Amino acid sequence: MTARRTPIEAETAEQVDTPARVARPTGTSITAGRLSGPHTRAEAEEQYVAARNAWTAAMRLASSGRAADLASLAITQEAYEAAAAERDRWISGERVAIPIQPDTGQHGVDAAVGQELAWRRVRASESKAPGILGRLARKLRGR
């Protein structure tokens, strides 16, 4: 049994050369996304064009209103947005800076003592509300 197509679907299928693969990160980690993404600016441009063509083809097919075509449009739009963002990142040439914290010079016991003193300063700065219980607590502590 062959599937029947509307004239719009048949025309769209003949006119549009839909790419077999639209680049999308396969993993959930940043590293997996970087490994599967483009490695050069030309690859980013190529993937952007492929995603754009697939998205426009999906928009034409989605005019039928079928749920499968609308779902396909949503998927290709998501892929197009990811490819556009990756292309913009390559065009901007922006480098990501990783801040490096200077070494504090405290190691071992010195670091532990410094943390304890900092904790005591925080605890000492907490003041009780004025009142009978607050005054009673301060007298008991000797302040």
C-alpha positions in Angstrom: 0.0 0.0 0.0 1.4 3.4 -1.0 1.0 6.5 1.0 -1.0 9.2 -0.6 0.4 12.7 -0.6 -1.3 16.0 -1.1 -0.1 18.1 -4.0 1.7 20.4 -1.7 3.6 17.5 0.0 4.5 15.9 -3.3 5.8 19.2 -4.7 7.7 19.9 -1.5 9.3 16.4 -1.5 10.4 16.9 -5.1 11.7 20.4 -4.7 13.6 20.2 -1.5 16.7 18.2 -1.1 16.5 17.4 2.6 19.9 16.6 4.1 20.2 13.1 5.5 21.8 14.4 8.8 21.4 17.6 10.7 24.2 18.1 13.2 23.0 17.9 16.7 24.9 17.1 19.9 24.4 13.5 20.7 25.5 13.5 24.4 24.3 15.4 27.3 27.6 16.6 28.4 29.4 19.7 27.2 32.3 17.7 26.0 30.1 15.4 24.0 28.5 18.4 22.4 31.9 19.9 21.5 33.1 16.6 20.0 30.1 16.1 17.8 29.9 19.7 16.8 31.7 21.5 14.0 35.5 21.8 14.3 35.9 24.6 11.8 34.0 27.7 10.8 33.3 26.1 7.4 31.7 23.1 9.1 29.6 25.3 11.2 28.4 27.2 8.2 27.7 23.9 6.4 25.7 22.6 9.3 23.8 25.9 9.6 22.8 25.7 5.9 21.7 22.1 6.2 19.6 22.8 9.3 18.1 25.9 7.7 17.1 23.9 4.6 15.6 21.1 6.7 13.7 23.7 8.8 12.2 25.4 5.7 11.2 22.0 4.3 9.5 21.1 7.6 7.7 24.4 7.6 6.2 23.6 4.2 5.1 20.2 5.3 3.7 21.5 8.6 1.1 23.5 6.7 -0.8 20.2 6.4 -1.6 20.4 10.1 -0.7 16.7 10.8 0.7 16.0 14.2 3.7 14.2 12.8 4.6 17.1 10.5 4.2 19.6 13.4 6.5 17.4 15.6 9.0 17.3 12.8 8.9 21.1 12.5 9.5 21.4 16.3 12.5 19.1 16.1 14.0 20.8 13.0 13.5 24.2 14.5 15.4 23.1 17.6 18.2 21.8 15.5 18.2 25.0 13.4 18.4 27.2 16.6 21.3 25.1 17.9 23.1 25.3 14.5 22.5 29.1 14.4 23.9 29.6 17.9 27.0 27.5 17.0 27.5 29.4 13.8 27.2 32.7 15.7 29.8 31.4 18.2 32.2 30.6 15.4 31.6 34.0 13.6 32.2 36.0 16.8 35.4 34.1 17.5 34.7 34.7 21.2 37.1 33.1 23.6 35.8 31.9 26.9 38.0 33.0 29.9 38.4 30.6 32.8 39.2 32.6 35.9 42.2 31.4 37.9 42.1 32.0 41.6 45.4 32.9 43.2 46.9 30.5 45.7 46.1 31.8 49.2 49.4 30.4 50.5 47.7 28.6 53.4 48.0 24.9 53.6 47.1 22.2 56.1 46.8 23.5 59.7 47.0 27.1 58.7 44.0 26.8 56.4 42.0 25.0 59.1 42.8 27.6 61.7 41.9 30.4 59.3 38.5 28.8 58.6 37.8 28.3 62.3 38.7 32.0 63.1 36.5 33.1 60.2 33.6 31.0 61.6 34.1 32.5 65.1 34.0 36.0 63.7 30.7 35.2 62.0 29.2 33.7 65.1 30.5 36.7 67.3 28.8 39.2 64.9 25.4 37.7 65.5 23.7 39.8 68.0 20.7 39.0 70.1 17.6 41.2 69.9 17.4 43.6 72.8 15.1 42.4 75.5 15.0 40.5 78.8 16.2 37.2 77.3 18.9 38.8 75.3 20.2 40.7 78.3 20.0 37.5 80.4 22.0 35.5 77.7 24.7 38.2 77.5 25.1 38.2 81.4 25.4 34.4 81.4 28.1 34.6 78.7 29.9 37.4 80.5 29.5 40.1 78.0 
